[in-house]
């Protein structure tokens, strides 16, 4: 019984850290294609704000974003920014035309979903 009491806290710590483990990307082939950015949040388990943005990671290092706002004047806005994979993270431009980048860590990823932790927000994406 004593051994179980000692192992239980260690097992809990292991699973806590592994649940929040980051996914290191080898290259952009793991994220290429179109993704639907459907929500963003300030905390991983916090309230998710719904958004309607499409991200397309292209092979040439361009991230094409298309934001849709049915109530806005422009209805749709397209912006192309640069991105790269460095040290297992996505480095993307914060503003088009400026060489300022932010790092986005992949918190969770499978074949159809991905969660990113960028500087100020978590982004929740589904593959299109």
N, C-alpha and C positions, 0 to 999 in steps of 0.2 A: 504494500500500500504506500509506503514511503517513497518508493521509486516513482510511482504515478504522480504523486504530489509534486515532486521535483521536476518531472518531465513536462507536465501540463503547462506551466508558465512559459517554458522554453518553446513548446509547440505553438502556443498562442502568439508569442513574439514572431516566430518564423512565418506564420501565416499572415500576420498583420503586415510585415514588411514585403512579403511576396505578393500580396494583393495590390500593393501600390508600386510594384516594381516597374521600372520604365523599360520600354522596348527600344533597343538600339538598332537603327536602320543601317544596313550595309551600304546601300546606294539608293538612287531614286526609283529603281525598278519596282520596289515594294509599294510605292505610292502613286505610280504613274496612272493617269486616267482621270475620270470625272468623279467628284465627290460632292454630295449635298451637305452643306453646313447647315444643320437644322436648329442648333441651339448653342448658346454660349452662357457661361456662368463664371462668377468670381471664385467659387470653391467647387471642387470636384463633386461633392455631395450636396451642394447648395442649389438654390432655385435656378432653373434653366430658363433663360429668356429665348423664346422662339425667334428665329431669323430665317430668311429665305435667300441663301447665297450659294452659288455653285462655284467650286474650286476645281480647276483642271490643271493638274500637274503635267507639264509637257516634258518631253525627253531633253529638250535644249535648255532646261533650267529656267523656264518661264512658268509662272503660276498665273493663269488667267482667272480672274475673279469676275463673276457676274452676279450683281445684287439686283433683286427684284422688289419693287415697292409699288403695288397697284394703286396706292393713293397719292403717290408723288408725282411731280411734274414730268420727270423723265421716264418713269415706269421701269426702266432698266439701265444699269450703269455697269460698264465693263472697264476693268483696270488690269493691266498686265504688269506684274512685278517679278523681280528675279528671286530665285531660290537656289539653294544647294544643300547637300547632305554633308555635314562635318561632325566628326566625333559621335556619330549615331543620332544626331539631332538635325532638325530642319532649320536652316538659317534663311529667313525671308526678309525682303526689304520692308521697312515700315511705311515708306512713302515712295511712290514711283519717281524716278529721276534722282533720288538722293541715295547716297551710298551708306545709309544707316540701316543696320540689320538687327532683327531680334531672333532669339533662339526659341524654338518650340520643341519640347520633348514629347515623344510619343508615350503616353501613359498606358493606353490599352490599344491593341490592334488585333483584328482577325481579318478574314478575307472580305468581309462586308462592312465592318465598322472600325472607326478609329477615334480616339480621344487625344487631343493635344493640349499640353500646358504651355502656353506662351507667357510673355512677360506679365501681363495683367489678367488674362482670361484663360479659361478652359474652353476649347472648341470641340463640339460633338459632331462627327461626320459619319455619313453613310455612303457607301459606294453606289454610284448610279449605273 
